Amino acid sequence: MNVLTPVLLLLAELFVVLGLLLWADRWLHRHLQGVMYLLSNDEEIAIWLYAIILLPGVVLHEVSHALAAAIVGVKIGRINILPRRVGKRIQLGFVPVQQTDFLRASFIGAAPLLCGGLAVVALGYKVFGAPEVIAALAAQDWGAALQGLAAAFQAPDAWIWAYLVFAIGNTMLPSSSDIYAWPFVGFVVLVLMSLVLLFGGGALLIDGLGQFLTVAVRWVVLLGGCTLLIDLPFFALIFLAQKALEHIKGVRLEYR
């Protein structure tokens, strides 16, 4: 149990960060659509305005799928980056992908997260000094974290780069159609791990898993931290814009 404790703690940290990213992603898409509707008073115009704001991230998302498919030799159809309704949800982009095996489908589905994550982390490192801010937050040095965030937005063309991080970071998470093959791949991994344990490779497995999780969690925390920190001013702007428009028009939006 003592050997497993660090691994379990890393997993808990991973799930917390992913949970925050999923919450932020859901909040952003709902409230951004709400603000666009309040501005236009037309559902179709609101959808287009919402899609245009996130267009750089949508383009990277769909191109990532296409590049991943090309790498593993899977044919695709025409890339679509125009919004459309699919049932009750809005689909910002789509790339038809030829049916393939679960392993290649999983790789293609994960491509936007990998490419978007690399783009966000690269911008965080080069433009905003995000690792220093994240280190301050980890140390609970709130003053240094706020100073670092304020200093980040004084970088040349900071708001342009921040907008790109905002658009990419909030469109890089896989959709339900992107991850349909992941449960099967996860099941295969669990079976292989069980076989390793059965044949006496438990210590080696735990050691290797611990090293992998350490690296993975550090990258996810860095990715999540870069995205969430840059999101803060945009989320505040969206929230204030919604409240102001609701007050002006004498209405109140409800999200279900």
C-alpha positions, -999 to 999 in steps of 0.1 A, spaced: 0 0 0 29 24 8 42 18 -28 8 26 -43 2 57 -23 23 81 -45 6 67 -76 -29 72 -61 -20 107 -51 -8 115 -86 -40 100 -101 -61 122 -77 -42 153 -88 -47 143 -124 -85 139 -120 -88 173 -102 -70 192 -130 -90 174 -157 -122 181 -137 -114 218 -136 -107 218 -174 -139 201 -182 -159 225 -159 -142 255 -175 -148 242 -210 -185 236 -203 -190 270 -186 -172 288 -214 -192 273 -243 -226 278 -226 -220 314 -214 -202 326 -246 -232 314 -266 -255 332 -241 -236 365 -245 -237 362 -283 -275 356 -281 -280 386 -259 -260 407 -283 -277 395 -315 -312 385 -302 -310 358 -329 -301 321 -323 -285 316 -357 -264 348 -356 -254 339 -320 -241 305 -331 -220 321 -359 -205 348 -336 -197 321 -310 -180 300 -337 -160 329 -352 -146 338 -317 -133 302 -313 -123 297 -350 -85 294 -345 -90 266 -320 -115 249 -342 -91 250 -372 -63 235 -351 -87 209 -337 -98 196 -371 -64 199 -388 -50 178 -359 -75 151 -367 -65 152 -403 -28 151 -397 -31 122 -372 -52 103 -397 -26 109 -424 2 97 -401 -15 63 -394 -28 59 -430 -65 65 -425 -85 83 -452 -105 114 -443 -132 134 -460 -134 172 -465 -125 193 -434 -155 214 -422 -150 243 -399 -184 258 -402 -209 255 -372 -239 233 -375 -266 219 -352 -264 182 -343 -295 175 -322 -294 199 -292 -257 207 -294 -236 229 -317 -208 212 -337 -181 238 -345 -162 216 -369 -160 181 -384 -137 158 -403 -152 126 -417 -127 97 -409 -127 63 -424 -137 35 -400 -105 19 -386 -92 -1 -357 -95 10 -321 -59 19 -317 -57 42 -347 -91 57 -339 -79 65 -304 -48 82 -317 -68 103 -342 -93 112 -315 -65 123 -291 -47 144 -317 -64 178 -309 -56 174 -272 -20 166 -280 -15 194 -306 -36 219 -287 -18 211 -255 16 216 -271 5 249 -286 -9 262 -252 22 251 -233 46 266 -259 27 299 -257 27 298 -219 64 292 -218 75 317 -245 50 345 -240 34 344 -205 59 328 -182 31 305 -170 54 279 -153 66 306 -128 30 315 -120 20 279 -116 50 273 -93 38 302 -72 3 288 -70 16 254 -60 36 271 -32 4 290 -22 22 323 -27 -9 341 -40 8 375 -42 36 362 -64 10 343 -86 -11 375 -91 20 396 -98 32 370 -123 -2 369 -141 -3 407 -142 32 409 -156 24 382 -182 -2 405 -198 24 432 -202 43 411 -228 43 425 -264 10 417 -281 0 398 -250 -38 400 -256 -34 386 -291 -15 356 -278 -38 353 -248 -68 351 -273 -50 323 -292 -45 304 -259 -81 310 -250 -94 298 -284 -71 268 -286 -74 258 -249 -112 258 -250 -115 237 -282 -88 211 -277 -107 187 -255 -120 156 -274 -156 153 -283 -177 122 -276 -171 110 -311 -134 114 -307 -132 91 -276 -155 63 -286 -126 39 -290 -109 49 -257 -128 25 -234 -117 -5 -255 -81 6 -255 -83 12 -217 -97 -23 -213 -68 -38 -233 -43 -19 -212 -60 -32 -180 -58 -68 -193 -21 -64 -201 -14 -49 -167 -32 -78 -151 -11 -103 -170 21 -86 -159 9 -87 -123 -1 -124 -127 34 -133 -140 52 -116 -111 60 -82 -127 41 -62 -102 71 -42 -88 84 -34 -123 49 -24 -134 43 -1 -104 77 15 -108 71 22 -145 36 33 -139 47 57 -112 73 73 -135 49 76 -163 22 92 -141 47 116 -127 56 130 -161 19 129 -173 6 147 -143 33 174 -145 23 180 -182 -14 180 -175 -10 204 -146 12 227 -167 -13 225 -196 -43 230 -173 -26 258 -154 -17 277 -186 -52 273 -200 -70 283 -168 -48 312 -160 -52 327 -194 -89 320 -192 -94 341 -161 -97 375 -177 -118 362 -206 -142 344 -182 -145 376 -162 -152 396 -193 -178 371 -205 -195 370 -170 -196 408 -167 -208 412 -203 -237 388 -197 -247 405 -165 -246 439 -181 -266 428 -211 -292 411 -189 -296 443 -169 -299 464 -200 -325 441 -217 -343 432 -185 -339 395 -190 -321 367 -173 -305 337 -190 -310 302 -176 -287 274 -186 -300 238 -186 
